[in-house]
Amino acid sequence: MEAEKTSYPKEKVRILFLENISDTAVKNFRQNGYTKIEKISKALTETDLIREIKDVHILGIRSKTKITANVLEAAKKLQSIGCFCIGVNQVDLKTATQRGVTVFNAPYSNTRSVAELVIGAAIMLIRRIPDKNKAAHEGIWMKEAKGSYELRGKTLGIIGYGNIGSQVSVLAEGMGMKVRFYDVETKLPLGNAEDARSLKELVGNSDVITLHVPDTAQTKNFINKNVLKNFKKGSILINYARGEVVDLDALRKCIIDEQIGGAAIDVFPWEPEKNGDRFETPIQNLPNVILTPHIGGSTEEAQQNIGEDVSVKLFNYLEKGITFGSHTVPGLSLPPQEKGHRILHIHKNVPGVLSEINTQLSKYNINILAQYLKTNDDIGYVVLDVDRKLSSTAFQLLRGVKETIKVRMLY
């Protein structure tokens, strides 16, 4: 028996990829024997997704597709969601957890792409290149050093010292910058970076401020008029994090008033659905401003890495029951059992479930070769390797266990 062989025929596993996910993921699935793959270049509305998802086992999305409770209710066969991006806030994780659907993402795969672009934007803005570029295209020669500075020796303030923020920190030090950061959690500084005592202190003493925070209720309009007035005069703001984090109307006023010396914005509260759609923002046509269409992590390398990372996690769950990296089902990593059949059991996390599983199996003298259990606040995940001769009986018994959410015969 090979661990790669699953009880459910691979050619019957339906996989739906949305938002033009990297062909790396499609190639990986095909090479592993999965053939029923559909790839759509755009996000789907809730109504369209409800119609499409009823027979889907694996769903791949990026950041625009919203996986609501209604979508999950319609997804009767759904085993796993792969978020081919950094975040998972577009998925109703509570409902996915309750339904035993694993949710994976790629939290590290595009950090370098974003970090490099932050440093590049900082150089362009501190040299006021956007204005000089615009003038040159309009046939105006604007050769001057006034207001143009080197990055070396300046202070970079990083708000959010996570995967990307810390990577920016390392690159900035390599450019000769002083680095300070502010985070709501205690973080170990890399290199010579220093932890600022407060947000006000950080923004008041930084020449360049870059944002790397998640999209939460606490971070909505985090950079507002009250915070912006504490920025060091002439400083630069870079937002390659989330669109709701910055009050763009307040930022516009600060740029016009020359309180802020420039900005690079890649994410917006509202973004068009597809290329070519009309786009408007309050900070268009302002001096020393770089606007980009949410492409911070959009490099060939990043998309390939994300496709590889998420597809491997999906394979590991489909073919081995491994859930490391899941945001819903508790994380388990386990070796294959050559002499038995493996059954995956997801249940509500209430007392007595494991005892009932073992009691039911012992009644039929079903030998458990190995057993693994892990729980979170809502659900428990049990992996059982049982005697091959009685595995079908074991499967039916596990389906009947009270509080069961989902059972799957892996192999």
N, C-alpha and C positions, 0 to 999 in steps of 0.2 A: 504493500500500500504506500503510495506517495502522498505526502502532505498537500501537494499542490492540487490534487484531484478533489473536487467538491461533490457533494451529493446532488446538488442542483446543477443541471447541465449548463456549462458556460455559454453555449450558443443561445440559451433561452434567457439569459440575464439581459434585461433592457437597460441601456445606459443613455442618459440624456445630458448633453453638454450645452450650456447656454453661454452667451456673451463672448463668442469667439475664443474659447479656451485654447491654449497652446496645443498644436498638433502633437507635441511630445506626449501628452496624456493619451491622446487617441492611439498613437503608435504603441505606447506601452500596453494598453488594454488589448489591442489586436495581437501583439506578440505573445500575450499570455492567454490567448484562446478565446477572448470575448469578441464577438462579431456583430452583435445587435446594438450598434452605436449610432446615435443621431446627434449631429452637431448643428446648432443654430447660432447665427452670428450676433443676435441681439438678445436683450432681456425680454421676458414675457410679463404681461400683466397678470394680476392674480386670477382673473377669469380664464385667460388662456392657459395659465399654468395648471389650474385645477383640471382643465380638460385634458391636458397632455400627460399629467403625472400619474394617472390612475394605475397604469401597468409598469411604472418605472421602478427599478430596483436601486439604481445608483444615479444620483443627480449631481451634476457639476455646475457651479455658478461662480460668478465673480461678485463685484460689490453692488451692482444695480438691482439684481433680482431679489425681491422680498419674499422670504419664505414665512408665510403667516400661519396662524393656527388653522385657518380654512384650507390652505394648501396641504398642510400636513394631515388634516382629516381626510382629504381626498386621496392621499398617497397610501393606499392600502398595502402595497407591496414594497414600499420604500425601506431599504436597509441602511443606507448611508448617504450623507450629503458631503460633497467635497467643495469647500470654499477655496477657489484657486486665487487667493489674495491673502492679505495680512489679517483682516478682521473677520468677525463672525456676527457682528451686530445686525446684519441684514436677515438673520435667522431667528425665529422665535425659539430660543434655546429651551425655555421651560416646557413648551409643548413637545418639542423634539425629544427631550429627556423623558417625559411622561409616556411617549409612544415608543421608546427604546430605539430611536434612530441616532446612529453615531454621526457626529459632525466634526469634520477635520478641516484644518486650514494650513497655511504655510507662513508662520509668523516671522521667519527669518530670511526667506528666499530673495526678497527684493530690497533688503536693507542697504546694501552697497549702492544700488542704483539711486535710491533716494538720497543717501548721504552725499554722494558725488555731486548730485544736482544742487543740493543745498550750498555746498562750497562754491560751485560754479556761479550760482546766483549771487552769492555774497560778493564775489570778486567783481562781477558785472555791475552790481549796484553801487559798491563803494567807489568804483571808478566812473560812475554815472554813464556807463556805456549805452543804456537804452536811449538816452537823449541824443548822444553823439551819433548813434546808428540811425535814428529817425532823421536827424538833420542831413546826414550824408545821403540817405535815400531821396531826400527832397532837394538835393543839389546844393546844400549849404555846408560850407567848410567850417567846422567848429573845433579847432585845435586849441585846447587850453588845459591847464593843470588845476585851475581853481575848483575846489570842491571834490577833487579826485585824490583818493588815498590808497596806500598799500594796506593789505589785510594784515601783514605782519605787525605784531605789537598791539593790535586791537583786541578788544574783549568780546568774546562770543558768549551770549547768554542762551542756554538751552533749557526750554521748559518741557519737561518730560524726558527723564533720563533712562529710557527703555532700550529696546533693541536698536532702533534707528538713532535715537539721541546719543547713545554712547558711541556708536560708530562715527557720527558726525564729530564727536568730541576728539576722537583719535586723529581723524583727518585734519581737523582744525589746528591741533597742536603741531602736526607736521608742517603746517603752513606758518608756524610761528605765532599763533594766536594764544591769548590767555583764555582759558575756558572756565566758566562758572555755570552751574546748573541748579534748577529748582524742580523738586518732585515731591508729591504728597507722601510718598513712601521713602524710607531710608534706603539709599543706594550707595554701593561701593564705587568711589570715583576711579576712573581709569587715568593713568598717567598723572599729570599735575592738575587735573580738574578739581575745582573746589565747589562744595555745596553751599549755595546761598542761603542765608537765614530766612529770607522772605521773598515773595514775588516782587514787592515794591523795590527792595534792595537790588534784585537782579536786573530789572528793566531800567532802573535809574542809573546803573553803572555799566551797561553793555552797549557796545557800538553796533552790534548785530544781534538780533533776537530771533531764534528759530523755534518753531512749535512742533512738538512730537507727542501729542496727547490723544487719548481715545475720544470717541463721540459718545458722551454721556450727558445726563441731565445737568451734572455739575460743570461740564465744560462748555455748555451752550453759551455763546457770547462771553466766553471767558476773557477775551481781550476786548473790552468795551471802552467807552469814553473815560470812565473813571480810572481804568488801568492805563490807557494810552497817555493820559496827562502826566503820568509818572515816568514815561519813557525819557531817556536821555535825549535832549534836543538834537535833531539831525540823525538819529539812529535809524537802523534799517530793520524792517520786519519781514520774516519769511514764514509762510504757512504752507507746508507740504503735508499737513496732518489730516484734519477734517474740516469740511466746509462750514459747519455751524459754530466753530470755535471763535471766529473773529466777527465783530460787528463791522461790516464793510462800510456802512454809512458813516460811522464814527471814524473809521480809518481814512475815508475820503476827506473828511474835514481836516484831519490832522496833517495829511499830505499837502492840502491846499494852504493850510496855515504854516507850513514848513516846520511843524513840530516833529514830524516823521520825515526822514530824508529820502525814503524810498521803500519799495515793497516788492516781494515776489510771492504771488499767490497762485497755487496750483489746484486748489479745491474750493468749492463754492456751495452755498446753501441750496441753490438750485442749479442743476446741470442738465444740458440737453440729453435726450435719449440716444441720439445717433449722430455720427459725423455729418456735417453740413447743415444741421439745425441752427436756427438763430440763437445767439447767446448774448445776454446782457448782464452787466454787473455795474454797481455804482463806481467802481474804480477804473473804468475804462478811460482812456485818453487823459491820463494824469502823468506828470513828469516823473521820470525815473521809476517806472513801475513795469514789472515783467509779469505777464499773465500767460499761463499755460493750461491746457485742457486736461487736467488730472492725469498727467503722464509721469509723475514722480517715480513710479516703479515700472514704467513701461519701457523696458529695454529687452532686446532679444535674449540676453543672458538671464534676466530676472524671470521672464515668462517661461523659459525652458526649465529653470530651477524650480519654479512653482509647479509646473506640470509634472515634473519628476517627483517632487516631494509629496504632493497630495495624492497622486496616483499610487505611489508606494504604500501610503497609509491605507488607502482603500483596498489594495491587494491584500495587505496584511490582515485586515479585518475579514474580508470575504473568504480568504483561503486558510487563515490560521486562527482567526478569532482574536487577534491582537488589537487592542483599543488604545494604545499609547498615543497621545495627541488628541484624543477625543474630548470635546467640550461638554458632552452629555453623558454617555455611558462611561462608567469608571474605567480607568486605565489598567489594563492587564497585558503582560507579555509572557508568553509561555512556549515551551518547546513542543514540537510535534510528538505524538504518542504513536509509535509504529504498530503496536499490537492491539489497538482499540479503535473505536469510533468516537468521534468528538461531537458533543451536543452543546449548544450555547443557550443559556437560559437567562432572560432579563425579567426582573420582577420588581414590584413595589417594595421599597425598603421598610418592611415591617417585621417585627419579631416572629420567629418560628418558621420562616420559609425554608431555610436550609435544612432544618430538622425534618420538615415534611418531605422534602426531596429525598433525603436519605432514608426516611421511614418507608416511603413508597417503593423505592428501589430495593430495599432489603426484603420486603414482603415477597418479591419475585426472585430473590436470590441473585440479583444483578450485581456483578462485581464492579466496583468503581476502581479503575486503575489509577486515576489521578483526578484531583478536584481543586479548582481555584475559585476564590470568591473575593470580590471587592465591592464596596458600596460607596455611594455618596448620600447626600441628604434625602434624595428622592427615590433612587432605584438601587437595586443590587444586580450584579452581573456574575453569574456562575458559569464556569466552563467545566464540563465533565467528560472525562475519557472513560468509556465503559466497554464491557465485553462485547465483541462484534456479534456474537450469536443472539444476544438479547437487546441489541441497540434499538431496534424498531419498537419493542415493548417499552423500553426506557423512554423513548421519545414521546410515545403516547401518554405515559404516566406523567411526564414533566409538563405536557400540555394541560393536564388536568389539575396541576397544583394551584391552589388558591393564590391570588395576587399576581399570577403570571401576566406579563405584558407581551412577551415574544419568545418563541422557541425556534431554534434552527438547527437542523442536522447538518453539521459542517462537512464531515466526511465519514 
